[in-house]
Every structure is written in C-alpha cells, then in structure tokens.
C-alpha cells in the first residue's frame, strides 16, 4: 500500500493545494482520500488524470475536501471508456445534496442522480465497523468538526488496515489513544497553524498546532502534519517539537 500526498495545505492555501491524498492498493487500483477543488491540478502535476481514479472516500462536505467531485463525476461520465468510480462515505453525509444543483440535468431529456456518476457505498459509523476495498480494511472514525447551534457537523477520519490513522478535519481533543494500537505506523493529522502577533489563534473547528504539541511523544513521533497555512514552515519547527514534520506536497508513504 502506498499513500501520496496530493496537497498538504489548508482551505485557503495558495502554495500546497488542498489536503487530499491518493491511496494505491497492492493491486494498483487507486482511491482518493478526499477530493477537493484543487485535486485535478494536484493529480496532473504528479502525472495522473481522472482515468487513474478507481474510488474516492469523502470525509466531510467542505469544498477543499469534496469540491472536485463534480469534475471527477463528469469526467468519468462523458468518457465512455471509463466505469463509475466507487464512492465511500458515512451515511450521514448527503453528498448528492452538494452536487445536485450542477449535476442533476445533462439536457432537457436526461435527469441524473448520484448513482449515475458514482457507485455509491454507504457506511455507518458504528464503533468498530469496517468496510473493505481492494483487500484493505477501513474503519470510519467520527469526529466533531463544526457546531451549528445544537447541531454538530461531523467529519469522518479513517483507521486504515490498523496501520494508518487519517484524522480528517476536527476539533482537538486528546482522544487518539482510543483509536491507535501498537501496529499503527503512520498518523496523518490535520493541523491549524494560525497565529496573531505570535499568539495562537484557534478557530475551534480544527486541531491547533499548540494543542497537538501537548500529545505524548509516543504519538507525535508517528505523526505527520497537514492542512497547515502557507507560512507555517517558516514560523514553526515540528521536528523540534517531536513530530515527524509537515507533509510536503507529493510526499509518498510506503506502508
């Protein structure tokens, strides 16, 4: 299994593209882990196109994580040599509501639904429940991301083959020991890096660097950070603080 970082920046980044990853199974098939608005450019830079994508996992419905689904769906649909990519997501994410306005009509006689573009696979967030793709096991990890009045909007991380933990975007809490085990080799964790006059500014919808610094060294020494601001590498030293470092665009992890 190989994981390539297509982009490592936050939603407003200009340098590193949105934080999306490409997982390649031993079979050679490829899954996007999130599909943000920048994804077609990120793939192109690494020599890939929509034709290389067999599946996509969506953690939540912000544009930097799902804004490229229209491009992927239409590209596959209008290329008759291509089959529909598999789409994996929690049952709580209404992906079609996000896409319907732009994708429900091809012309006056053709009305479409999500299944016309994607082979939709719904997975529930029951603790310990897993789904399989290309002999790889995935466990969906629900995380709190945004609270709107009394409604909590979740983002869904992944425990991949009990070896890789992908956090997705979420509010910080010292939860990680619950989902990690001795086989965990790699932690890909989102990281907010806003500072104002040298003091941390916390949006309370992401895990801030200053909070992640408080995690035990046994966790940090497996952790690569993504979703950071463009200036983060010039003001922070994650290796000095016990992390593996900031993930670079195009960086590859062999598992």
LOKOL-559703 format. One record per residue (C-alpha): residue number from 0; residue in three letters; x, y, z. Coordinates in nm, 3 decimals. Each point is the difference from the previous one (the first is absolute). Layout:
N
<rec><num>NUM</num><residuo>Ala</residuo><east>X</east><north>Y</north><up>Z</up></rec>
...
***
This chain:
255
<rec><num>0</num><residuo>Unk</residuo><east>0.000</east><north>0.000</north><up>0.000</up></rec>
<rec><num>1</num><residuo>Unk</residuo><east>0.124</east><north>0.347</north><up>-0.092</up></rec>
<rec><num>2</num><residuo>Unk</residuo><east>-0.138</east><north>0.339</north><up>0.103</up></rec>
<rec><num>3</num><residuo>Unk</residuo><east>0.094</east><north>0.314</north><up>-0.194</up></rec>
<rec><num>4</num><residuo>Unk</residuo><east>-0.071</east><north>0.349</north><up>0.130</up></rec>
<rec><num>5</num><residuo>Unk</residuo><east>-0.169</east><north>0.186</north><up>-0.286</up></rec>
<rec><num>6</num><residuo>Unk</residuo><east>-0.016</east><north>0.318</north><up>0.207</up></rec>
<rec><num>7</num><residuo>Unk</residuo><east>0.080</east><north>0.096</north><up>0.356</up></rec>
<rec><num>8</num><residuo>Unk</residuo><east>-0.146</east><north>0.348</north><up>0.040</up></rec>
<rec><num>9</num><residuo>Unk</residuo><east>-0.308</east><north>0.137</north><up>0.172</up></rec>
<rec><num>10</num><residuo>Unk</residuo><east>-0.317</east><north>0.123</north><up>-0.167</up></rec>
<rec><num>11</num><residuo>Unk</residuo><east>0.153</east><north>0.341</north><up>-0.084</up></rec>
<rec><num>12</num><residuo>Unk</residuo><east>0.347</east><north>-0.113</north><up>-0.100</up></rec>
<rec><num>13</num><residuo>Unk</residuo><east>0.165</east><north>0.123</north><up>-0.320</up></rec>
<rec><num>14</num><residuo>Unk</residuo><east>0.322</east><north>-0.202</north><up>0.006</up></rec>
<rec><num>15</num><residuo>Unk</residuo><east>-0.078</east><north>-0.362</north><up>0.079</up></rec>
<rec><num>16</num><residuo>Unk</residuo><east>-0.348</east><north>-0.080</north><up>-0.132</up></rec>
<rec><num>17</num><residuo>Unk</residuo><east>-0.280</east><north>-0.136</north><up>0.216</up></rec>
<rec><num>18</num><residuo>Unk</residuo><east>0.065</east><north>-0.284</north><up>0.242</up></rec>
<rec><num>19</num><residuo>Unk</residuo><east>-0.089</east><north>-0.307</north><up>-0.206</up></rec>
<rec><num>20</num><residuo>Unk</residuo><east>0.177</east><north>-0.336</north><up>-0.023</up></rec>
<rec><num>21</num><residuo>Unk</residuo><east>0.030</east><north>-0.280</north><up>-0.254</up></rec>
<rec><num>22</num><residuo>Unk</residuo><east>0.003</east><north>-0.357</north><up>0.132</up></rec>
<rec><num>23</num><residuo>Unk</residuo><east>0.132</east><north>-0.270</north><up>-0.233</up></rec>
<rec><num>24</num><residuo>Unk</residuo><east>-0.084</east><north>-0.359</north><up>0.086</up></rec>
<rec><num>25</num><residuo>Unk</residuo><east>0.235</east><north>-0.289</north><up>-0.071</up></rec>
<rec><num>26</num><residuo>Unk</residuo><east>-0.225</east><north>-0.081</north><up>-0.297</up></rec>
<rec><num>27</num><residuo>Unk</residuo><east>0.088</east><north>0.338</north><up>-0.155</up></rec>
<rec><num>28</num><residuo>Unk</residuo><east>-0.350</east><north>0.144</north><up>0.044</up></rec>
<rec><num>29</num><residuo>Unk</residuo><east>-0.016</east><north>0.351</north><up>0.138</up></rec>
<rec><num>30</num><residuo>Unk</residuo><east>-0.232</east><north>0.173</north><up>0.247</up></rec>
<rec><num>31</num><residuo>Unk</residuo><east>-0.018</east><north>0.372</north><up>0.068</up></rec>
<rec><num>32</num><residuo>Unk</residuo><east>-0.025</east><north>0.081</north><up>0.369</up></rec>
<rec><num>33</num><residuo>Unk</residuo><east>-0.199</east><north>0.320</north><up>-0.038</up></rec>
<rec><num>34</num><residuo>Unk</residuo><east>-0.048</east><north>0.176</north><up>-0.332</up></rec>
<rec><num>35</num><residuo>Unk</residuo><east>0.039</east><north>0.375</north><up>0.045</up></rec>
<rec><num>36</num><residuo>Unk</residuo><east>-0.033</east><north>0.278</north><up>-0.253</up></rec>
<rec><num>37</num><residuo>Unk</residuo><east>0.374</east><north>-0.008</north><up>-0.084</up></rec>
<rec><num>38</num><residuo>Unk</residuo><east>0.018</east><north>-0.372</north><up>-0.057</up></rec>
<rec><num>39</num><residuo>Unk</residuo><east>0.012</east><north>-0.006</north><up>-0.381</up></rec>
<rec><num>40</num><residuo>Unk</residuo><east>0.302</east><north>0.232</north><up>0.002</up></rec>
<rec><num>41</num><residuo>Unk</residuo><east>0.169</east><north>-0.197</north><up>0.279</up></rec>
<rec><num>42</num><residuo>Unk</residuo><east>-0.050</east><north>-0.327</north><up>-0.187</up></rec>
<rec><num>43</num><residuo>Unk</residuo><east>0.124</east><north>0.150</north><up>-0.327</up></rec>
<rec><num>44</num><residuo>Unk</residuo><east>0.324</east><north>0.119</north><up>0.161</up></rec>
<rec><num>45</num><residuo>Unk</residuo><east>0.073</east><north>-0.358</north><up>0.107</up></rec>
<rec><num>46</num><residuo>Unk</residuo><east>-0.087</east><north>-0.150</north><up>-0.337</up></rec>
<rec><num>47</num><residuo>Unk</residuo><east>-0.352</east><north>-0.124</north><up>0.080</up></rec>
<rec><num>48</num><residuo>Unk</residuo><east>-0.342</east><north>0.072</north><up>-0.152</up></rec>
<rec><num>49</num><residuo>Unk</residuo><east>-0.359</east><north>-0.092</north><up>0.083</up></rec>
<rec><num>50</num><residuo>Unk</residuo><east>0.061</east><north>-0.325</north><up>-0.189</up></rec>
<rec><num>51</num><residuo>Unk</residuo><east>0.231</east><north>-0.118</north><up>0.279</up></rec>
<rec><num>52</num><residuo>Unk</residuo><east>-0.263</east><north>0.036</north><up>0.272</up></rec>
<rec><num>53</num><residuo>Unk</residuo><east>-0.198</east><north>-0.313</north><up>0.091</up></rec>
<rec><num>54</num><residuo>Unk</residuo><east>-0.157</east><north>0.115</north><up>0.328</up></rec>
<rec><num>55</num><residuo>Unk</residuo><east>-0.039</east><north>0.302</north><up>0.225</up></rec>
<rec><num>56</num><residuo>Unk</residuo><east>-0.059</east><north>0.040</north><up>0.374</up></rec>
<rec><num>57</num><residuo>Unk</residuo><east>-0.158</east><north>0.323</north><up>0.127</up></rec>
<rec><num>58</num><residuo>Unk</residuo><east>0.059</east><north>0.099</north><up>0.361</up></rec>
<rec><num>59</num><residuo>Unk</residuo><east>-0.234</east><north>0.302</north><up>0.002</up></rec>
<rec><num>60</num><residuo>Unk</residuo><east>-0.168</east><north>0.247</north><up>-0.232</up></rec>
<rec><num>61</num><residuo>Unk</residuo><east>0.219</east><north>0.310</north><up>0.006</up></rec>
<rec><num>62</num><residuo>Unk</residuo><east>0.122</east><north>0.108</north><up>-0.345</up></rec>
<rec><num>63</num><residuo>Unk</residuo><east>0.367</east><north>-0.070</north><up>0.068</up></rec>
<rec><num>64</num><residuo>Unk</residuo><east>-0.099</east><north>-0.363</north><up>0.065</up></rec>
<rec><num>65</num><residuo>Unk</residuo><east>-0.284</east><north>-0.063</north><up>-0.247</up></rec>
<rec><num>66</num><residuo>Unk</residuo><east>0.009</east><north>0.290</north><up>-0.250</up></rec>
<rec><num>67</num><residuo>Unk</residuo><east>0.162</east><north>-0.217</north><up>-0.268</up></rec>
<rec><num>68</num><residuo>Unk</residuo><east>-0.277</east><north>-0.260</north><up>-0.010</up></rec>
<rec><num>69</num><residuo>Unk</residuo><east>-0.183</east><north>0.180</north><up>-0.280</up></rec>
<rec><num>70</num><residuo>Unk</residuo><east>0.315</east><north>-0.007</north><up>-0.214</up></rec>
<rec><num>71</num><residuo>Unk</residuo><east>0.064</east><north>-0.368</north><up>0.074</up></rec>
<rec><num>72</num><residuo>Unk</residuo><east>-0.361</east><north>-0.105</north><up>-0.054</up></rec>
<rec><num>73</num><residuo>Unk</residuo><east>-0.047</east><north>0.188</north><up>-0.327</up></rec>
<rec><num>74</num><residuo>Unk</residuo><east>0.343</east><north>-0.103</north><up>-0.135</up></rec>
<rec><num>75</num><residuo>Unk</residuo><east>-0.074</east><north>-0.368</north><up>0.055</up></rec>
<rec><num>76</num><residuo>Unk</residuo><east>-0.361</east><north>0.031</north><up>-0.122</up></rec>
<rec><num>77</num><residuo>Unk</residuo><east>0.079</east><north>0.161</north><up>-0.335</up></rec>
<rec><num>78</num><residuo>Unk</residuo><east>0.297</east><north>-0.231</north><up>-0.069</up></rec>
<rec><num>79</num><residuo>Unk</residuo><east>-0.174</east><north>-0.316</north><up>-0.113</up></rec>
<rec><num>80</num><residuo>Unk</residuo><east>0.317</east><north>-0.204</north><up>0.048</up></rec>
<rec><num>81</num><residuo>Unk</residuo><east>-0.027</east><north>0.055</north><up>0.375</up></rec>
<rec><num>82</num><residuo>Unk</residuo><east>-0.206</east><north>-0.169</north><up>0.271</up></rec>
<rec><num>83</num><residuo>Unk</residuo><east>-0.156</east><north>0.178</north><up>0.296</up></rec>
<rec><num>84</num><residuo>Unk</residuo><east>0.239</east><north>0.048</north><up>0.291</up></rec>
<rec><num>85</num><residuo>Unk</residuo><east>-0.102</east><north>-0.143</north><up>0.335</up></rec>
<rec><num>86</num><residuo>Unk</residuo><east>-0.100</east><north>0.266</north><up>0.252</up></rec>
<rec><num>87</num><residuo>Unk</residuo><east>0.043</east><north>-0.073</north><up>0.371</up></rec>
<rec><num>88</num><residuo>Unk</residuo><east>-0.140</east><north>0.222</north><up>0.273</up></rec>
<rec><num>89</num><residuo>Unk</residuo><east>-0.192</east><north>-0.008</north><up>0.326</up></rec>
<rec><num>90</num><residuo>Unk</residuo><east>-0.376</east><north>-0.034</north><up>-0.031</up></rec>
<rec><num>91</num><residuo>Unk</residuo><east>-0.029</east><north>0.337</north><up>0.174</up></rec>
<rec><num>92</num><residuo>Unk</residuo><east>0.157</east><north>0.189</north><up>-0.293</up></rec>
<rec><num>93</num><residuo>Unk</residuo><east>-0.253</east><north>0.102</north><up>-0.265</up></rec>
<rec><num>94</num><residuo>Unk</residuo><east>0.246</east><north>0.021</north><up>-0.287</up></rec>
<rec><num>95</num><residuo>Unk</residuo><east>-0.271</east><north>0.037</north><up>-0.264</up></rec>
<rec><num>96</num><residuo>Unk</residuo><east>-0.143</east><north>0.308</north><up>0.169</up></rec>
<rec><num>97</num><residuo>Unk</residuo><east>0.337</east><north>0.165</north><up>-0.059</up></rec>
<rec><num>98</num><residuo>Unk</residuo><east>0.016</east><north>-0.107</north><up>-0.367</up></rec>
<rec><num>99</num><residuo>Unk</residuo><east>-0.364</east><north>-0.002</north><up>-0.110</up></rec>
<rec><num>100</num><residuo>Unk</residuo><east>-0.032</east><north>0.359</north><up>-0.120</up></rec>
<rec><num>101</num><residuo>Unk</residuo><east>0.278</east><north>-0.039</north><up>-0.255</up></rec>
<rec><num>102</num><residuo>Unk</residuo><east>-0.025</east><north>-0.369</north><up>-0.088</up></rec>
<rec><num>103</num><residuo>Unk</residuo><east>-0.368</east><north>-0.096</north><up>-0.004</up></rec>
<rec><num>104</num><residuo>Unk</residuo><east>-0.062</east><north>0.101</north><up>-0.361</up></rec>
<rec><num>105</num><residuo>Unk</residuo><east>0.202</east><north>-0.080</north><up>-0.313</up></rec>
<rec><num>106</num><residuo>Unk</residuo><east>-0.262</east><north>0.136</north><up>-0.239</up></rec>
<rec><num>107</num><residuo>Unk</residuo><east>-0.378</east><north>0.034</north><up>-0.013</up></rec>
<rec><num>108</num><residuo>Unk</residuo><east>-0.044</east><north>-0.375</north><up>-0.033</up></rec>
<rec><num>109</num><residuo>Unk</residuo><east>0.267</east><north>-0.131</north><up>0.236</up></rec>
<rec><num>110</num><residuo>Unk</residuo><east>-0.046</east><north>0.035</north><up>0.373</up></rec>
<rec><num>111</num><residuo>Unk</residuo><east>0.268</east><north>-0.154</north><up>0.217</up></rec>
<rec><num>112</num><residuo>Unk</residuo><east>0.055</east><north>-0.113</north><up>0.356</up></rec>
<rec><num>113</num><residuo>Unk</residuo><east>0.313</east><north>-0.082</north><up>0.199</up></rec>
<rec><num>114</num><residuo>Unk</residuo><east>0.005</east><north>-0.364</north><up>-0.110</up></rec>
<rec><num>115</num><residuo>Unk</residuo><east>0.032</east><north>0.109</north><up>-0.363</up></rec>
<rec><num>116</num><residuo>Unk</residuo><east>0.346</east><north>0.138</north><up>0.075</up></rec>
<rec><num>117</num><residuo>Unk</residuo><east>0.125</east><north>-0.203</north><up>0.295</up></rec>
<rec><num>118</num><residuo>Unk</residuo><east>-0.035</east><north>-0.351</north><up>0.135</up></rec>
<rec><num>119</num><residuo>Unk</residuo><east>-0.117</east><north>0.125</north><up>0.340</up></rec>
<rec><num>120</num><residuo>Unk</residuo><east>0.098</east><north>-0.203</north><up>0.304</up></rec>
<rec><num>121</num><residuo>Unk</residuo><east>-0.158</east><north>0.110</north><up>0.328</up></rec>
<rec><num>122</num><residuo>Unk</residuo><east>0.164</east><north>-0.088</north><up>0.329</up></rec>
<rec><num>123</num><residuo>Unk</residuo><east>-0.131</east><north>0.053</north><up>0.346</up></rec>
<rec><num>124</num><residuo>Unk</residuo><east>0.201</east><north>0.136</north><up>0.289</up></rec>
<rec><num>125</num><residuo>Unk</residuo><east>-0.052</east><north>-0.287</north><up>0.239</up></rec>
<rec><num>126</num><residuo>Unk</residuo><east>0.307</east><north>-0.041</north><up>0.226</up></rec>
<rec><num>127</num><residuo>Unk</residuo><east>0.236</east><north>-0.257</north><up>-0.142</up></rec>
<rec><num>128</num><residuo>Unk</residuo><east>-0.193</east><north>-0.047</north><up>-0.324</up></rec>
<rec><num>129</num><residuo>Unk</residuo><east>0.223</east><north>-0.023</north><up>-0.306</up></rec>
<rec><num>130</num><residuo>Unk</residuo><east>-0.029</east><north>-0.010</north><up>-0.376</up></rec>
<rec><num>131</num><residuo>Unk</residuo><east>0.234</east><north>-0.161</north><up>-0.251</up></rec>
<rec><num>132</num><residuo>Unk</residuo><east>0.149</east><north>0.120</north><up>-0.326</up></rec>
<rec><num>133</num><residuo>Unk</residuo><east>0.268</east><north>-0.186</north><up>-0.195</up></rec>
<rec><num>134</num><residuo>Unk</residuo><east>0.076</east><north>-0.218</north><up>0.305</up></rec>
<rec><num>135</num><residuo>Unk</residuo><east>0.059</east><north>0.308</north><up>0.214</up></rec>
<rec><num>136</num><residuo>Unk</residuo><east>-0.204</east><north>0.050</north><up>0.316</up></rec>
<rec><num>137</num><residuo>Unk</residuo><east>-0.143</east><north>0.344</north><up>0.085</up></rec>
<rec><num>138</num><residuo>Unk</residuo><east>-0.162</east><north>0.103</north><up>0.327</up></rec>
<rec><num>139</num><residuo>Unk</residuo><east>-0.187</east><north>0.332</north><up>-0.002</up></rec>
<rec><num>140</num><residuo>Unk</residuo><east>0.080</east><north>0.219</north><up>0.302</up></rec>
<rec><num>141</num><residuo>Unk</residuo><east>-0.263</east><north>0.271</north><up>0.067</up></rec>
<rec><num>142</num><residuo>Unk</residuo><east>0.145</east><north>0.330</north><up>0.123</up></rec>
<rec><num>143</num><residuo>Unk</residuo><east>-0.163</east><north>0.328</north><up>0.105</up></rec>
<rec><num>144</num><residuo>Unk</residuo><east>0.079</east><north>0.276</north><up>-0.250</up></rec>
<rec><num>145</num><residuo>Unk</residuo><east>-0.253</east><north>0.284</north><up>0.018</up></rec>
<rec><num>146</num><residuo>Unk</residuo><east>-0.285</east><north>0.077</north><up>0.236</up></rec>
<rec><num>147</num><residuo>Unk</residuo><east>-0.294</east><north>0.191</north><up>-0.146</up></rec>
<rec><num>148</num><residuo>Unk</residuo><east>-0.228</east><north>0.096</north><up>0.287</up></rec>
<rec><num>149</num><residuo>Unk</residuo><east>-0.090</east><north>-0.343</north><up>0.142</up></rec>
<rec><num>150</num><residuo>Unk</residuo><east>0.103</east><north>-0.194</north><up>-0.310</up></rec>
<rec><num>151</num><residuo>Unk</residuo><east>0.347</east><north>-0.154</north><up>-0.017</up></rec>
<rec><num>152</num><residuo>Unk</residuo><east>0.142</east><north>-0.049</north><up>-0.348</up></rec>
<rec><num>153</num><residuo>Unk</residuo><east>0.241</east><north>-0.289</north><up>-0.002</up></rec>
<rec><num>154</num><residuo>Unk</residuo><east>0.302</east><north>-0.080</north><up>-0.209</up></rec>
<rec><num>155</num><residuo>Unk</residuo><east>0.101</east><north>-0.362</north><up>-0.043</up></rec>
<rec><num>156</num><residuo>Unk</residuo><east>0.359</east><north>-0.115</north><up>0.039</up></rec>
<rec><num>157</num><residuo>Unk</residuo><east>0.131</east><north>-0.342</north><up>-0.091</up></rec>
<rec><num>158</num><residuo>Unk</residuo><east>0.188</east><north>-0.282</north><up>0.165</up></rec>
<rec><num>159</num><residuo>Unk</residuo><east>0.157</east><north>-0.173</north><up>-0.301</up></rec>
<rec><num>160</num><residuo>Unk</residuo><east>0.101</east><north>-0.363</north><up>0.045</up></rec>
<rec><num>161</num><residuo>Unk</residuo><east>0.075</east><north>0.077</north><up>0.367</up></rec>
<rec><num>162</num><residuo>Unk</residuo><east>0.325</east><north>0.153</north><up>-0.129</up></rec>
<rec><num>163</num><residuo>Unk</residuo><east>-0.089</east><north>0.353</north><up>-0.112</up></rec>
<rec><num>164</num><residuo>Unk</residuo><east>-0.211</east><north>0.256</north><up>0.182</up></rec>
<rec><num>165</num><residuo>Unk</residuo><east>-0.144</east><north>0.284</north><up>-0.213</up></rec>
<rec><num>166</num><residuo>Unk</residuo><east>-0.156</east><north>0.261</north><up>0.225</up></rec>
<rec><num>167</num><residuo>Unk</residuo><east>-0.212</east><north>0.212</north><up>-0.238</up></rec>
<rec><num>168</num><residuo>Unk</residuo><east>-0.091</east><north>0.353</north><up>0.115</up></rec>
<rec><num>169</num><residuo>Unk</residuo><east>-0.116</east><north>0.013</north><up>0.361</up></rec>
<rec><num>170</num><residuo>Unk</residuo><east>0.002</east><north>0.182</north><up>0.329</up></rec>
<rec><num>171</num><residuo>Unk</residuo><east>0.293</east><north>-0.102</north><up>0.217</up></rec>
<rec><num>172</num><residuo>Unk</residuo><east>-0.042</east><north>-0.238</north><up>0.289</up></rec>
<rec><num>173</num><residuo>Unk</residuo><east>0.242</east><north>-0.239</north><up>0.160</up></rec>
<rec><num>174</num><residuo>Unk</residuo><east>-0.180</east><north>-0.298</north><up>-0.147</up></rec>
<rec><num>175</num><residuo>Unk</residuo><east>0.261</east><north>-0.170</north><up>-0.207</up></rec>
<rec><num>176</num><residuo>Unk</residuo><east>0.095</east><north>-0.282</north><up>0.231</up></rec>
<rec><num>177</num><residuo>Unk</residuo><east>-0.350</east><north>-0.139</north><up>-0.055</up></rec>
<rec><num>178</num><residuo>Unk</residuo><east>0.060</east><north>-0.064</north><up>-0.369</up></rec>
<rec><num>179</num><residuo>Unk</residuo><east>0.366</east><north>-0.089</north><up>-0.014</up></rec>
<rec><num>180</num><residuo>Unk</residuo><east>0.164</east><north>-0.332</north><up>0.071</up></rec>
<rec><num>181</num><residuo>Unk</residuo><east>0.352</east><north>-0.136</north><up>-0.001</up></rec>
<rec><num>182</num><residuo>Unk</residuo><east>-0.028</east><north>-0.073</north><up>-0.374</up></rec>
<rec><num>183</num><residuo>Unk</residuo><east>-0.062</east><north>0.365</north><up>-0.093</up></rec>
<rec><num>184</num><residuo>Unk</residuo><east>0.294</east><north>0.109</north><up>-0.215</up></rec>
<rec><num>185</num><residuo>Unk</residuo><east>-0.115</east><north>0.334</north><up>-0.135</up></rec>
<rec><num>186</num><residuo>Unk</residuo><east>-0.224</east><north>0.283</north><up>0.122</up></rec>
<rec><num>187</num><residuo>Unk</residuo><east>-0.114</east><north>0.261</north><up>-0.253</up></rec>
<rec><num>188</num><residuo>Unk</residuo><east>-0.147</east><north>0.281</north><up>0.207</up></rec>
<rec><num>189</num><residuo>Unk</residuo><east>-0.150</east><north>0.332</north><up>-0.100</up></rec>
<rec><num>190</num><residuo>Unk</residuo><east>0.153</east><north>0.302</north><up>0.166</up></rec>
<rec><num>191</num><residuo>Unk</residuo><east>-0.110</east><north>0.360</north><up>0.035</up></rec>
<rec><num>192</num><residuo>Unk</residuo><east>0.291</east><north>0.245</north><up>0.012</up></rec>
<rec><num>193</num><residuo>Unk</residuo><east>-0.153</east><north>0.346</north><up>0.041</up></rec>
<rec><num>194</num><residuo>Unk</residuo><east>0.183</east><north>0.248</north><up>0.223</up></rec>
<rec><num>195</num><residuo>Unk</residuo><east>-0.066</east><north>0.369</north><up>0.065</up></rec>
<rec><num>196</num><residuo>Unk</residuo><east>0.295</east><north>0.204</north><up>0.129</up></rec>
<rec><num>197</num><residuo>Unk</residuo><east>0.164</east><north>-0.324</north><up>0.108</up></rec>
<rec><num>198</num><residuo>Unk</residuo><east>-0.299</east><north>-0.130</north><up>0.194</up></rec>
<rec><num>199</num><residuo>Unk</residuo><east>-0.200</east><north>-0.302</north><up>-0.121</up></rec>
<rec><num>200</num><residuo>Unk</residuo><east>-0.337</east><north>0.078</north><up>-0.155</up></rec>
<rec><num>201</num><residuo>Unk</residuo><east>-0.233</east><north>-0.300</north><up>0.032</up></rec>
<rec><num>202</num><residuo>Unk</residuo><east>-0.304</east><north>-0.021</north><up>-0.225</up></rec>
<rec><num>203</num><residuo>Unk</residuo><east>-0.148</east><north>-0.281</north><up>0.210</up></rec>
<rec><num>204</num><residuo>Unk</residuo><east>-0.077</east><north>-0.203</north><up>-0.312</up></rec>
<rec><num>205</num><residuo>Unk</residuo><east>0.350</east><north>-0.144</north><up>-0.049</up></rec>
<rec><num>206</num><residuo>Unk</residuo><east>0.278</east><north>-0.148</north><up>0.211</up></rec>
<rec><num>207</num><residuo>Unk</residuo><east>0.245</east><north>0.280</north><up>0.071</up></rec>
<rec><num>208</num><residuo>Unk</residuo><east>0.375</east><north>-0.065</north><up>-0.006</up></rec>
<rec><num>209</num><residuo>Unk</residuo><east>0.036</east><north>0.120</north><up>0.360</up></rec>
<rec><num>210</num><residuo>Unk</residuo><east>-0.252</east><north>-0.260</north><up>0.119</up></rec>
<rec><num>211</num><residuo>Unk</residuo><east>0.156</east><north>-0.281</north><up>-0.201</up></rec>
<rec><num>212</num><residuo>Unk</residuo><east>0.334</east><north>0.084</north><up>0.159</up></rec>
<rec><num>213</num><residuo>Unk</residuo><east>-0.144</east><north>-0.120</north><up>0.334</up></rec>
<rec><num>214</num><residuo>Unk</residuo><east>-0.052</east><north>-0.357</north><up>-0.125</up></rec>
<rec><num>215</num><residuo>Unk</residuo><east>0.235</east><north>-0.272</north><up>0.131</up></rec>
<rec><num>216</num><residuo>Unk</residuo><east>0.326</east><north>-0.039</north><up>-0.188</up></rec>
<rec><num>217</num><residuo>Unk</residuo><east>-0.093</east><north>-0.362</north><up>-0.081</up></rec>
<rec><num>218</num><residuo>Unk</residuo><east>-0.282</east><north>0.139</north><up>-0.214</up></rec>
<rec><num>219</num><residuo>Unk</residuo><east>0.178</east><north>0.303</north><up>-0.143</up></rec>
<rec><num>220</num><residuo>Unk</residuo><east>0.296</east><north>-0.204</north><up>-0.120</up></rec>
<rec><num>221</num><residuo>Unk</residuo><east>-0.234</east><north>-0.178</north><up>-0.246</up></rec>
<rec><num>222</num><residuo>Unk</residuo><east>-0.185</east><north>0.316</north><up>-0.105</up></rec>
<rec><num>223</num><residuo>Unk</residuo><east>0.033</east><north>0.198</north><up>-0.322</up></rec>
<rec><num>224</num><residuo>Unk</residuo><east>-0.193</east><north>0.328</north><up>-0.015</up></rec>
<rec><num>225</num><residuo>Unk</residuo><east>-0.208</east><north>0.134</north><up>-0.289</up></rec>
<rec><num>226</num><residuo>Unk</residuo><east>-0.263</east><north>0.273</north><up>-0.059</up></rec>
<rec><num>227</num><residuo>Unk</residuo><east>0.245</east><north>0.268</north><up>0.113</up></rec>
<rec><num>228</num><residuo>Unk</residuo><east>0.024</east><north>0.363</north><up>-0.114</up></rec>
<rec><num>229</num><residuo>Unk</residuo><east>0.245</east><north>0.111</north><up>-0.267</up></rec>
<rec><num>230</num><residuo>Unk</residuo><east>0.230</east><north>0.171</north><up>0.249</up></rec>
<rec><num>231</num><residuo>Unk</residuo><east>0.006</east><north>-0.284</north><up>0.257</up></rec>
<rec><num>232</num><residuo>Unk</residuo><east>0.337</east><north>-0.149</north><up>-0.107</up></rec>
<rec><num>233</num><residuo>Unk</residuo><east>0.165</east><north>0.339</north><up>0.054</up></rec>
<rec><num>234</num><residuo>Unk</residuo><east>-0.133</east><north>0.056</north><up>0.354</up></rec>
<rec><num>235</num><residuo>Unk</residuo><east>-0.022</east><north>-0.353</north><up>0.146</up></rec>
<rec><num>236</num><residuo>Unk</residuo><east>0.239</east><north>-0.293</north><up>0.044</up></rec>
<rec><num>237</num><residuo>Unk</residuo><east>-0.210</east><north>-0.317</north><up>0.034</up></rec>
<rec><num>238</num><residuo>Unk</residuo><east>0.301</east><north>-0.233</north><up>0.014</up></rec>
<rec><num>239</num><residuo>Unk</residuo><east>0.142</east><north>0.194</north><up>0.295</up></rec>
<rec><num>240</num><residuo>Unk</residuo><east>-0.342</east><north>-0.030</north><up>0.168</up></rec>
<rec><num>241</num><residuo>Unk</residuo><east>0.000</east><north>-0.379</north><up>-0.033</up></rec>
<rec><num>242</num><residuo>Unk</residuo><east>-0.203</east><north>-0.051</north><up>-0.319</up></rec>
<rec><num>243</num><residuo>Unk</residuo><east>0.121</east><north>-0.170</north><up>-0.317</up></rec>
<rec><num>244</num><residuo>Unk</residuo><east>-0.051</east><north>0.333</north><up>-0.178</up></rec>
<rec><num>245</num><residuo>Unk</residuo><east>-0.225</east><north>0.186</north><up>-0.241</up></rec>
<rec><num>246</num><residuo>Unk</residuo><east>-0.105</east><north>-0.213</north><up>-0.297</up></rec>
<rec><num>247</num><residuo>Unk</residuo><east>0.127</east><north>0.132</north><up>-0.332</up></rec>
<rec><num>248</num><residuo>Unk</residuo><east>-0.212</east><north>0.003</north><up>-0.312</up></rec>
<rec><num>249</num><residuo>Unk</residuo><east>0.088</east><north>-0.314</north><up>-0.197</up></rec>
<rec><num>250</num><residuo>Unk</residuo><east>0.146</east><north>-0.184</north><up>0.299</up></rec>
<rec><num>251</num><residuo>Unk</residuo><east>-0.043</east><north>-0.379</north><up>-0.015</up></rec>
<rec><num>252</num><residuo>Unk</residuo><east>-0.051</east><north>-0.242</north><up>0.290</up></rec>
<rec><num>253</num><residuo>Unk</residuo><east>0.057</east><north>-0.372</north><up>-0.057</up></rec>
<rec><num>254</num><residuo>Unk</residuo><east>-0.192</east><north>-0.219</north><up>0.244</up></rec>
***
